[in-house]
Amino acid sequence: MTTDRTPSGGIGPTRAQAPDLGPGGLAMVDPSPRAAVVASLASSLSRAVALGDEVGARVVHEAIGRLLGLPVAPEG
């Protein structure tokens, strides 16, 4: 069965959805060294889970938790 519907124009931005800023609207920020390591570990965690490596996934998960629990080091 098919129904006739008028096309939706989408929904407006919500608190969880930022308005469209267009090209170049968001400035790229260099991640901190720790954020870069966590991003790399997150990729490794995904890979370990996809391969079914439970032990590897647990080790990487623990490493991410430890890094996120560390206090932020002062810059300089």
N, C-alpha and C positions, 0 to 999 in steps of 0.2 A: 504494500500500500504506500502511496506517495502522498505527501501533503504539500500544498503550495504555501510557501513562507516568503515574506519579504526579507531581503538580505539585511543582516544586522550591521550596523556601523561600528560595532564594538562597544566596549564599556569605557567609561571615563577612568582616570587614574584613581587609585585608592591609596590608603596609607601605606600599603605594602607594595604598591606599584608606582614608581616615579613617573612623572610625565615625560613624554618623548622629548629629549633635548636636541635631537638631530645629530648630524655628523659632527664629531669633534666636541660634542656637548659635555662629555665627561673627560676630565683630565686624567691622564695615566700617572699613577704614582708608583715610584720604585718601591717594591716590597722590602721590608726589613730582611736581614739575613735569616732570621728565625722563621719568618713567614715563608721564605723561599724553601727552607728545609722542610717545613711542615707540608707545603704543597707537593714537594717531591715525595715525601713519605706517604701522603694521601694517595698518590698515584701508585706507589708500591703496594699499599694496602689493598687498593682496588684490584690490582693484578693478582695478589696472593689469594684474595677471595675468589676471583674468577677461576683460578687454577685449582681451587679446593685445598689450598695449603693453610690449614687451620693454625698450625703452630707459627708459621711465618706471619700470618695475619695478626695473631695475638702479640707477637713481639713488636711488630710495627705499630700496632694500636697503642701498646704501652709506651713506646718511644714518643709517639705524638702526644699522649697524655702528659708525659714528663715535660716535654718542651712547652706545652701550653700552660703548665703549672708553675714554670719558672718565673721569677720576677723579671720585669723588663730591665735590661741593662742600660745604664745611662750612655748617651751618645757622646763621643768626644775622644 
